[in-house]
Amino acid sequence: MKKITIKISAFLLLTMFGLQVQGQACPEVYTDEGSYLISTCGLTSELYLTIDGTTGDLVWAEEIGSNNPTQLWTIQDHVTPSGTGFVQITANVPGAGDFTMSVDQTSFTGTGDKNIRISVRAGLPISDNTASNYGYDQFQRRRTSGFGGPGNDALFAKPPGEGGSRYGVTPSAAGEDVLFDGGGIDGLRFVLVEALGAADFDSSSIFISNPVNDELTIKGLSPNIKEVSVYSLLGNRVLSRKVDGRTSLSLDSSTLSNGMYLVKIASDSGSFTKKIVKQ
């Protein structure tokens, strides 16, 4: 009887320990908008969310080092009209452009489907709630232990009609897909690389022609501004120009279809966007 009691007690202790490991807080958490490395929590060899340089897919990979842009993610509040607490997760890879983390729509069958694949698509987050792929790039920052407490070490996906899919599928090897499900809430490590700084220019001094026809004119640029880009409301970059110290520039917009676009003006430490209408 004593041996049976000891075995049962040992089993209960191991079970409780396993539950504690799954729900324990990771040492690094998401607190403020900024650039982060995002990795597994508790593996012998941590794996990082990475844009595969060959396929362009989102996979788990070993740390590349030197804050490689394929592993460096900017996390900030999602562009409106998303819900409170929703974030957008983006990366900028020199030579390849902007990428937005999003739910792979081919893996999502609809409301109630929690077994989904997380991928990336080219372009910025989508703010047009009438777009067919609106909402697939929205995530909710959470804690493994729930909503309370400082910082966040868990991540939920928020595709249309589904709110319970979360990171809970621990990868077993580098190169595996990033999968979410409706099971246990596993923790992620959010390693802060740099806090998101405010733009180092006064956006009120910048003039952007609006509406535009064949030419988009921008004036009042400061030396700190590096690039001007134009995006469709679906997040695709359609025009781009390096500033190179100029105080004004013009972009040929004659080939753009009529409609609404976003002009993004970026410096090393921040950016702002403005909607324009092409007529």
C-alpha positions as CSV (number, residue, x, y, z in Angstrom):
1,M,0.0,0.0,0.0
2,K,2.8,2.4,0.8
3,K,4.5,1.7,-2.5
4,I,1.2,2.4,-4.4
5,T,0.8,5.6,-2.4
6,I,4.3,6.8,-3.1
7,K,3.8,6.1,-6.9
8,I,0.6,8.0,-7.0
9,S,2.1,10.9,-5.1
10,A,5.1,11.0,-7.5
11,F,2.7,10.9,-10.5
12,L,0.7,13.8,-9.1
13,L,3.8,15.8,-8.4
14,L,5.1,15.2,-12.0
15,T,1.7,16.2,-13.4
16,M,1.6,19.4,-11.4
17,F,5.2,20.2,-12.4
18,G,4.3,19.7,-16.1
19,L,1.3,22.0,-15.8
20,Q,3.5,24.6,-14.1
21,V,6.1,24.5,-16.8
22,Q,3.4,25.0,-19.5
23,G,1.9,27.9,-17.8
24,Q,5.0,29.6,-16.3
25,A,5.9,33.1,-17.4
26,C,8.8,33.4,-19.8
27,P,11.7,35.6,-18.6
28,E,11.3,38.2,-21.4
29,V,7.8,39.6,-22.1
30,Y,6.2,42.1,-24.4
31,T,5.6,45.4,-22.6
32,D,5.9,48.3,-25.0
33,E,5.9,48.9,-28.7
34,G,9.3,48.2,-30.2
35,S,11.5,45.7,-32.1
36,Y,11.7,42.2,-30.7
37,L,13.1,38.8,-31.3
38,I,10.3,36.2,-30.7
39,S,11.3,32.7,-29.7
40,T,10.1,29.6,-28.0
41,C,10.3,29.4,-24.2
42,G,11.9,26.5,-22.4
43,L,13.4,24.5,-25.2
44,T,16.9,23.3,-24.8
45,S,17.8,25.1,-28.0
46,E,15.5,28.0,-28.5
47,L,13.9,28.6,-32.0
48,Y,13.0,31.9,-33.4
49,L,10.2,33.2,-35.6
50,T,12.0,33.7,-39.0
51,I,11.2,34.6,-42.6
52,D,12.9,31.9,-44.7
53,G,15.3,33.7,-47.1
54,T,14.6,31.1,-49.8
55,T,10.9,30.5,-49.7
56,G,9.7,33.7,-47.9
57,D,7.6,31.5,-45.5
58,L,7.5,32.0,-41.8
59,V,9.3,29.1,-40.0
60,W,11.0,28.3,-36.7
61,A,14.8,28.7,-37.0
62,E,17.9,28.9,-34.9
63,E,19.0,32.4,-33.9
64,I,20.9,33.9,-36.8
65,G,22.5,36.6,-34.7
66,S,23.4,40.3,-35.2
67,N,19.6,41.2,-35.1
68,N,19.1,39.7,-38.5
69,P,16.1,41.5,-40.2
70,T,14.4,38.2,-41.0
71,Q,14.1,37.6,-37.2
72,L,13.5,41.2,-36.1
73,W,9.9,42.0,-35.6
74,T,8.2,45.4,-34.9
75,I,5.2,44.9,-32.6
76,Q,2.8,47.8,-32.1
77,D,-0.9,48.5,-31.7
78,H,-2.7,47.5,-34.9
79,V,-3.9,50.2,-37.2
80,T,-7.5,51.2,-36.6
81,P,-10.3,50.0,-36.6
82,S,-9.0,46.9,-34.9
83,G,-10.0,46.0,-31.3
84,T,-8.3,47.1,-28.1
85,G,-5.2,45.1,-27.3
86,F,-4.7,43.9,-30.9
87,V,-1.2,44.2,-32.3
88,Q,0.4,44.1,-35.7
89,I,3.7,42.3,-36.2
90,T,5.9,43.4,-39.1
91,A,9.4,43.1,-40.4
92,N,11.4,45.0,-42.9
93,V,14.0,43.1,-44.9
94,P,16.4,45.2,-47.0
95,G,16.1,44.3,-50.6
96,A,12.8,42.5,-50.1
97,G,10.6,45.1,-48.4
98,D,8.0,45.1,-45.7
99,F,6.3,41.9,-44.4
100,T,3.3,41.5,-42.1
101,M,2.7,38.4,-40.0
102,S,-0.7,37.0,-40.7
103,V,-2.9,33.9,-40.6
104,D,-2.4,31.7,-43.7
105,Q,-5.9,31.9,-45.2
106,T,-5.6,28.6,-46.9
107,S,-5.2,26.9,-43.5
108,F,-8.3,28.6,-42.0
109,T,-11.7,27.0,-42.7
110,G,-13.7,29.6,-40.8
111,T,-15.4,30.2,-37.4
112,G,-14.3,27.7,-34.9
113,D,-11.2,26.5,-36.7
114,K,-8.4,26.9,-34.2
115,N,-5.8,24.7,-36.0
116,I,-4.2,27.3,-38.3
117,R,-0.8,28.2,-39.8
118,I,0.8,31.6,-39.2
119,S,2.7,33.0,-42.2
120,V,3.8,36.3,-43.6
121,R,2.7,38.3,-46.6
122,A,4.3,41.2,-48.4
123,G,3.2,44.7,-47.5
124,L,1.9,46.6,-44.4
125,P,-1.0,45.7,-42.1
126,I,-4.5,46.2,-43.5
127,S,-6.6,49.0,-42.2
128,D,-9.5,48.7,-44.7
129,N,-12.2,46.6,-42.9
130,T,-14.0,46.0,-46.2
131,A,-10.9,44.2,-47.7
132,S,-11.3,40.5,-48.2
133,N,-8.2,39.7,-46.1
134,Y,-8.9,42.2,-43.3
135,G,-8.3,40.9,-39.8
136,Y,-5.9,38.1,-40.7
137,D,-2.9,40.2,-39.6
138,Q,-4.4,41.0,-36.1
139,F,-3.0,39.3,-33.0
140,Q,-3.8,39.7,-29.3
141,R,-1.1,40.0,-26.7
142,R,-1.9,37.9,-23.7
143,R,-0.3,36.2,-20.7
144,T,0.0,32.4,-20.3
145,S,-1.8,33.0,-16.9
146,G,-4.6,35.2,-18.4
147,F,-5.1,38.9,-18.7
148,G,-3.6,40.0,-15.3
149,G,0.0,41.0,-14.5
150,P,2.6,43.1,-16.2
151,G,3.8,42.2,-19.7
152,N,2.7,39.5,-22.1
153,D,4.2,36.2,-23.0
154,A,1.4,34.6,-25.1
155,L,0.0,35.4,-28.5
156,F,-3.5,34.8,-29.9
157,A,-4.5,35.0,-33.6
158,K,-7.7,37.0,-34.4
159,P,-8.9,36.0,-37.9
160,P,-12.5,36.9,-38.7
161,G,-14.9,35.1,-36.4
162,E,-12.2,33.2,-34.4
163,G,-10.5,34.4,-31.2
164,G,-9.3,31.3,-29.4
165,S,-6.4,30.1,-31.6
166,R,-3.1,30.6,-29.8
167,Y,0.5,29.6,-29.9
168,G,0.5,26.1,-28.3
169,V,2.2,23.9,-30.8
170,T,5.8,23.7,-29.7
171,P,8.2,23.0,-32.7
172,S,10.5,20.0,-32.5
173,A,13.0,21.2,-35.0
174,A,14.2,24.1,-37.1
175,G,12.4,24.6,-40.4
176,E,9.0,23.7,-39.0
177,D,5.8,25.7,-39.8
178,V,4.4,28.1,-37.1
179,L,1.2,26.5,-36.0
180,F,-1.5,27.7,-33.6
181,D,-4.3,25.6,-32.0
182,G,-6.9,25.7,-29.3
183,G,-5.0,23.7,-26.8
184,G,-2.7,24.8,-23.9
185,I,-1.4,28.3,-23.9
186,D,2.4,28.1,-24.3
187,G,4.7,31.0,-23.6
188,L,6.9,32.9,-26.0
189,R,10.0,34.9,-25.3
190,F,9.7,38.5,-26.5
191,V,13.3,39.8,-26.4
192,L,13.3,43.6,-26.7
193,V,15.9,44.9,-29.1
194,E,14.9,48.5,-29.3
195,A,11.9,50.5,-28.1
196,L,9.8,52.1,-30.8
197,G,10.9,55.8,-30.8
198,A,8.7,58.7,-31.8
199,A,9.3,60.1,-35.2
200,D,12.1,62.6,-35.2
201,F,10.4,65.1,-37.5
202,D,7.4,67.4,-37.3
203,S,4.7,65.9,-39.5
204,S,2.7,69.1,-39.4
205,S,5.3,70.8,-41.5
206,I,5.1,68.3,-44.3
207,F,2.8,69.1,-47.3
208,I,1.3,66.1,-49.3
209,S,-0.8,67.0,-52.4
210,N,-4.3,65.5,-52.0
211,P,-6.1,64.6,-54.1
212,V,-3.6,63.6,-56.8
213,N,-3.8,63.0,-60.5
214,D,-0.6,62.2,-62.4
215,E,1.9,63.4,-59.8
216,L,2.2,63.2,-56.1
217,T,4.1,66.1,-54.6
218,I,5.6,66.2,-51.1
219,K,7.3,69.3,-49.5
220,G,8.8,70.2,-46.2
221,L,10.9,67.1,-45.7
222,S,13.6,67.3,-43.1
223,P,17.1,65.8,-43.4
224,N,16.1,63.0,-41.0
225,I,13.6,61.5,-43.4
226,K,14.9,58.6,-45.4
227,E,12.1,57.2,-47.6
228,V,8.6,58.0,-49.0
229,S,6.4,55.1,-49.9
230,V,2.8,54.7,-51.2
231,Y,0.7,51.7,-50.3
232,S,-2.6,50.4,-51.4
233,L,-5.2,49.7,-48.7
234,L,-4.4,46.0,-49.1
235,G,-0.9,46.8,-47.9
236,N,0.9,46.5,-51.2
237,R,3.7,49.0,-51.8
238,V,3.0,50.6,-55.2
239,L,5.5,53.5,-55.2
240,S,8.7,54.2,-53.3
241,R,11.5,56.8,-53.4
242,K,14.6,57.4,-51.3
243,V,14.7,61.0,-50.1
244,D,18.5,61.5,-50.1
245,G,18.5,64.8,-48.3
246,R,15.9,66.5,-50.5
247,T,13.3,68.8,-48.9
248,S,10.7,68.0,-51.6
249,L,10.1,65.4,-54.3
250,S,7.5,64.3,-56.8
251,L,6.4,60.8,-57.6
252,D,4.8,59.7,-60.9
253,S,1.3,58.5,-59.9
254,S,-0.1,58.3,-63.4
255,T,-0.1,54.5,-63.5
256,L,-2.1,54.1,-60.2
257,S,-5.8,53.2,-60.4
258,N,-8.2,55.7,-59.0
259,G,-8.9,55.2,-55.3
260,M,-7.5,55.6,-51.8
261,Y,-3.8,55.1,-50.9
262,L,-1.6,55.5,-47.9
263,V,1.6,57.7,-48.0
264,K,4.2,56.5,-45.5
265,I,7.0,58.9,-44.6
266,A,9.8,57.2,-42.6
267,S,12.9,58.2,-40.7
268,D,15.3,56.0,-38.8
269,S,13.3,56.3,-35.6
270,G,9.7,56.5,-36.7
271,S,7.1,57.1,-39.4
272,F,3.7,58.5,-40.1
273,T,1.1,57.8,-42.7
274,K,-1.5,59.9,-44.5
275,K,-4.4,58.8,-46.7
276,I,-4.6,60.3,-50.2
277,V,-7.1,59.9,-53.0
278,K,-6.0,59.3,-56.6
279,Q,-8.4,60.8,-59.2
